[in-house]
Amino acid sequence: MQDILDRARRVRLVIFDVDGVLTDGSLYIGDDGREYKAFNARDGHGMKMLRHTGVDLAIITARTSEAVRIRMESLGVEHVYQGRLDKLASYEELKGLLGLSDKQIAYVGDDVLDLPIMRRVGLSVSVADAHTLASHHSHWQTRAGGGRGAAREVCELIMEAQGTLGEMTAPLLMKSAKD
């Protein structure tokens, strides 16, 4: 576990896949052709807390969805790459834009399309219900499945390793003690 914490300590950017990571992978398509997705509120809060510690957030997803755009905007995620079948090209573009090294980047994935990035980054994470190959090529695996708290686990792991988890939760504990 020490190796994982050491890797997490260096992270300055976390990139999430969407379908199967920030959602459970289900695609809901209405009769009108509109796509709907269910996101976990606790995952979103973890992402907001991590972003407030100075760690950048991004998504790279092969699909394009207005629901994803809206959700990422509400979470303050500035780096949104949708419709990217070549995820590695998007990864390289983002890495160059932010001036980061592979070791400073974490990636959270669940399937074979994520492997090229997972094999490159300093901290690769697979969700509990990931494809076997994604799990095999990750440094760490969450206990929760995609869309069911996995992103929150990743955020808290990084904050714990960087010593910022306490400062994110202490004000809430202090406030509740006064009530």
Secondary structure, DSSP 4 states (H G I P E B T S, - for coil): -HHHHHHHHT-SEEEE-STTTTS-S--EE-TTS-EE----HHHHHHHHHHHHTT-EEEEE-SS--HHHHHHHHHHT--EEE-S-S-HHHHHHHHHHHHT--GGGEEEEE-SGGGHHHHTTSSEEEE-TT--HHHHHT-SEE-SSPTTTTHHHHHHHHHHHHHT-HHHHHHHHHHHHHH-
